[in-house]
């Protein structure tokens, strides 16, 4: 059994997949397998993976039945289902590992044998902007860790490894087309510990079709916020329906989880309301109405969300608003 299964979901990645796999083959740790799942590509990238596999039997290619395009959640779930390693290392088909990434993960796992997740940072490349690092350390206290992840994703997918035994079957919600990785981190934070390596372990490619670019676009996407709120609300409903006895293996008590989940929903309601206010100030009335509708649908009580926003320090408001320059100064939005 390989120690690491490197999970590579792939969709029309002919321009990058060979370089991605080469970064896996160049690892100083050799006990790995690469699990590549093709999501109905039509650009010839599957044939490129087959050629790589001819000379390296650690590379395995899978596809959906009849070569269908089923979407990212189903493809990520399939990579997990086909993995045989003790640890799951995530690597998107356009990203790269640094040569000692798996060795760094291995050291972290050896030093923290009870850890469910070990993660580092990724450095961006591939566009005209200066490289920047993504991913940052989060509190190691279970309640603080869960609260942080419920509020925002601070882990880079291609800079994270997970103990396979910790991962639930088919963890990625089929309806969540972006931020499925965030959903998995939230699930794992309920019952496992996270270890931060405090170093760069991968390179995160930024281009027009990359996840990073789409995520930037979706920062102003109502559906993105609603999907995350739907996921959090589902966890809350699960807590209510199963009761305390069903959560004995979870580190956090149901009360601690529910408190964090409600705070996460409140954060999203506040973020939507802030974007509604910013759009209204620019005269984009239809956009403002969409965002306010999202805020009202997310918040259990909009009045409580507005009160929380007024209490929040300026730094917290800036985080909730993202990088929208219109919302950098908003003291007068909700006087």
C-alpha positions in Angstrom: 0.0 0.0 0.0 1.4 3.4 -0.9 1.9 5.8 1.9 0.4 8.8 0.0 -2.4 8.9 -2.5 -2.0 12.1 -4.5 -5.6 13.0 -5.6 -5.8 14.8 -9.0 -9.3 15.6 -10.4 -8.9 16.6 -14.0 -11.1 18.4 -16.5 -9.5 19.6 -19.8 -6.1 20.0 -18.3 -3.9 19.1 -21.4 -1.9 22.3 -21.0 -0.8 21.5 -17.4 -1.3 17.9 -16.4 2.1 16.6 -17.5 3.9 19.3 -15.5 1.6 18.5 -12.5 2.4 14.8 -12.7 6.1 15.6 -13.1 6.1 17.5 -9.9 4.7 14.3 -8.2 7.3 12.1 -9.9 10.0 14.5 -8.7 9.2 14.0 -5.0 12.0 13.0 -2.6 9.5 10.5 -1.1 8.8 7.6 -3.5 6.0 5.8 -1.7 3.1 7.4 -3.5 0.4 6.8 -6.1 -1.2 9.4 -8.2 -5.0 8.9 -8.6 -6.1 10.9 -11.6 -9.9 11.0 -12.4 -10.9 12.5 -15.7 -14.2 14.4 -15.6 -15.2 13.9 -19.3 -12.4 15.9 -20.8 -12.3 16.5 -24.6 -8.9 18.0 -25.0 -6.7 14.9 -25.0 -5.4 15.2 -21.4 -6.5 11.6 -20.6 -4.1 10.3 -23.3 -1.3 12.4 -21.9 -1.9 10.8 -18.5 -1.9 7.3 -20.1 1.5 8.0 -21.6 2.9 9.0 -18.2 1.5 5.9 -16.7 3.2 3.7 -19.2 6.6 4.6 -17.7 5.4 5.0 -14.1 3.0 2.4 -12.7 2.3 4.6 -9.7 0.1 6.8 -11.9 -3.5 5.6 -12.2 -6.1 7.0 -14.5 -9.9 6.6 -14.0 -12.9 8.1 -15.7 -16.6 8.3 -15.0 -19.0 5.8 -16.7 -19.3 6.3 -20.4 -16.7 9.2 -20.1 -19.4 11.5 -18.7 -18.8 15.0 -17.3 -20.2 14.8 -13.8 -18.7 17.9 -12.2 -16.0 18.6 -9.6 -17.7 17.2 -6.5 -18.3 13.8 -8.1 -14.8 13.8 -9.5 -13.2 14.6 -6.1 -15.3 11.9 -4.5 -14.1 9.4 -7.0 -10.5 10.2 -6.4 -11.1 9.4 -2.7 -12.9 6.2 -3.5 -10.1 4.9 -5.7 -7.3 5.9 -3.3 -5.4 3.2 -1.5 -2.9 5.2 0.5 -2.8 5.9 4.2 -2.8 9.7 3.6 -4.6 11.7 0.9 -2.6 14.6 -0.6 -4.6 17.0 -2.7 -3.3 18.4 -6.0 -5.3 20.1 -8.6 -4.5 19.3 -12.2 -2.9 22.7 -12.8 -0.9 23.0 -9.6 2.6 21.8 -8.7 4.2 20.2 -5.6 7.6 21.5 -4.4 10.1 18.6 -4.6 10.0 18.0 -0.8 6.2 18.5 -0.3 5.5 14.8 0.6 8.6 14.7 2.8 7.4 17.8 4.7 3.9 16.2 5.1 5.5 12.9 6.3 7.6 14.8 9.0 4.5 16.6 10.2 2.5 13.4 10.4 5.3 11.6 12.3 5.6 14.4 14.8 1.8 14.5 15.3 0.6 11.0 14.9 -3.0 11.8 16.0 -3.4 14.7 13.5 -6.2 14.3 10.9 -4.9 17.1 8.7 -1.4 18.5 8.0 -1.2 21.6 5.8 1.1 24.4 4.6 1.0 27.3 2.2 0.9 27.6 -1.5 2.6 30.2 -3.7 0.8 31.6 -6.7 2.3 31.7 -10.2 1.3 31.8 -13.8 0.1 35.4 -14.2 1.6 38.9 -14.4 1.0 39.6 -10.7 3.8 39.1 -8.2 3.7 35.7 -6.4 1.7 35.7 -3.2 1.3 33.0 -0.6 -2.2 31.6 0.2 -3.2 29.7 3.3 -2.4 30.6 6.9 -2.3 29.0 10.3 -5.5 28.5 12.3 -6.0 28.1 16.1 -5.2 24.6 17.3 -8.0 24.7 19.9 -10.9 22.6 18.5 -13.6 25.2 19.1 -11.4 28.0 17.6 -10.4 25.9 14.7 -14.0 25.0 13.8 -15.2 28.5 14.2 -12.4 29.9 12.0 -13.1 27.4 9.2 -16.9 27.8 9.4 -16.4 31.5 8.8 -13.8 31.3 6.0 -11.5 28.9 4.2 -7.9 29.6 5.1 -6.5 26.3 3.7 -5.1 25.9 0.2 -6.3 22.6 -1.3 -3.0 21.7 -3.0 -1.1 22.4 0.2 -3.1 19.9 2.4 -2.9 16.3 3.3 -5.5 14.3 5.2 -5.4 11.0 7.0 -7.6 8.7 4.8 -9.3 7.1 7.8 -10.6 10.5 8.9 -12.5 11.2 5.6 -16.2 10.3 5.5 -17.5 8.4 2.4 -18.3 10.8 -0.5 -17.7 13.9 1.6 -18.2 16.5 -1.2 -21.8 17.8 -1.6 -22.9 17.1 -5.2 -24.6 20.5 -5.5 -21.5 22.6 -4.3 -19.6 23.4 -7.5 -17.0 25.6 -5.7 -15.4 25.4 -2.3 -16.0 21.6 -1.9 -12.6 21.5 -0.2 -13.9 24.0 2.4 -16.8 21.7 3.2 -14.4 18.8 3.8 -12.2 20.9 6.1 -15.3 21.9 8.1 -16.4 18.3 8.5 -12.9 17.2 9.6 -12.5 20.1 12.1 -15.4 18.7 14.2 -13.5 15.6 15.2 -9.8 15.9 14.3 -6.7 18.1 14.9 -5.0 20.2 12.2 -1.2 20.7 12.1 0.2 23.8 10.3 3.7 23.3 8.7 4.3 27.1 8.4 6.0 26.7 5.0 5.3 26.7 1.3 4.7 23.2 -0.1 3.1 23.8 -3.4 2.6 26.2 -6.3 -0.9 27.4 -7.1 -1.3 28.3 -10.8 -3.5 31.3 -11.6 -4.9 31.7 -15.0 -8.3 32.6 -16.6 -9.8 29.2 -16.1 -8.3 28.4 -12.7 -10.2 27.8 -9.5 -8.5 30.9 -8.1 -9.8 33.1 -10.9 -13.3 31.7 -10.6 -13.2 32.1 -6.8 -12.3 35.8 -7.2 -15.2 36.2 -9.6 -17.5 34.4 -7.1 -16.6 36.7 -4.3 -19.5 38.8 -5.7 -21.6 35.8 -6.5 -24.9 35.4 -4.5 -25.1 31.7 -5.2 -21.6 31.1 -3.7 -22.7 32.5 -0.4 -26.1 30.7 -0.5 -24.4 27.4 -1.2 -22.1 27.7 1.8 -25.0 28.8 3.9 -27.0 25.8 2.7 -24.1 23.5 3.8 -23.9 25.1 7.3 -27.6 24.9 7.7 -27.5 21.2 6.8 -25.0 20.6 9.6 -27.2 22.4 12.0 -30.2 20.4 11.0 -28.2 17.2 11.4 -27.3 18.2 15.0 -30.9 18.8 15.8 -32.2 15.5 14.3 -29.5 13.1 15.6 -29.1 14.4 19.2 -26.0 14.3 21.4 -25.6 10.5 21.5 -24.8 10.4 17.7 -21.9 12.8 18.2 -19.8 10.9 20.8 -16.8 10.6 18.4 -16.8 14.3 17.6 -14.4 16.5 19.6 -16.8 19.4 19.9 -20.0 19.2 21.8 -23.3 19.7 19.8 -23.7 23.1 21.6 -20.2 24.2 20.6 -20.8 23.2 17.0 -24.2 24.8 16.8 -22.8 28.1 18.2 -20.1 28.2 15.6 -22.5 27.2 12.8 -24.9 30.0 13.7 -22.0 32.5 13.8 -21.0 31.3 10.4 -24.5 31.9 9.0 -24.5 35.3 10.7 -21.2 36.1 9.0 -22.6 35.3 5.6 -25.7 37.3 6.2 -23.6 40.3 7.3 -21.4 39.9 4.2 -24.4 39.8 1.9 -25.9 42.9 3.6 -22.6 44.7 3.2 -22.5 43.9 -0.5 -26.1 45.0 -0.8 -25.2 48.4 0.8 -22.1 48.8 -1.5 -24.1 48.0 -4.6 -26.8 50.5 -3.5 -24.3 53.2 -3.0 -23.2 52.8 -6.6 -26.8 52.8 -7.9 -26.8 49.1 -8.8 -30.3 48.6 -7.5 -31.0 45.1 -9.0 -27.7 43.8 -7.6 -28.4 45.3 -4.2 -31.8 43.6 -4.2 -30.2 40.2 -4.9 -27.7 40.6 -2.1 -30.3 41.8 0.4 -32.5 38.9 -0.6 -29.6 36.5 0.1 -29.0 38.2 3.5 -32.6 37.8 4.5 -32.7 34.1 3.4 -29.5 33.3 5.3 -30.0 35.1 8.6 -32.3 33.6 11.1 -33.0 37.2 12.0 -31.7 40.1 9.9 -32.1 42.4 12.9 -29.6 40.3 14.9 -27.2 40.2 11.9 -27.3 44.0 11.7 -26.7 44.3 15.4 -23.8 42.0 15.1 -22.4 44.0 12.2 -22.6 47.2 14.3 -20.7 45.5 17.1 -18.0 44.1 14.8 -14.7 45.9 14.7 -13.6 47.5 11.4 -11.1 44.8 10.7 -13.8 42.1 11.0 -16.0 44.1 8.6 -13.2 44.3 6.1 -12.7 40.5 6.3 -16.4 39.9 5.8 -16.6 42.3 2.8 -13.6 40.7 1.1 -11.6 42.9 -1.3 -14.4 45.1 -2.5 -12.9 48.6 -2.4 -16.3 50.1 -2.1 -16.7 48.5 1.3 -13.3 49.4 2.7 -14.9 52.3 4.5 -18.4 51.6 5.7 -18.9 53.1 9.1 -21.8 55.0 7.7 -23.6 52.1 6.1 -25.4 50.9 9.2 -25.3 53.8 11.6 
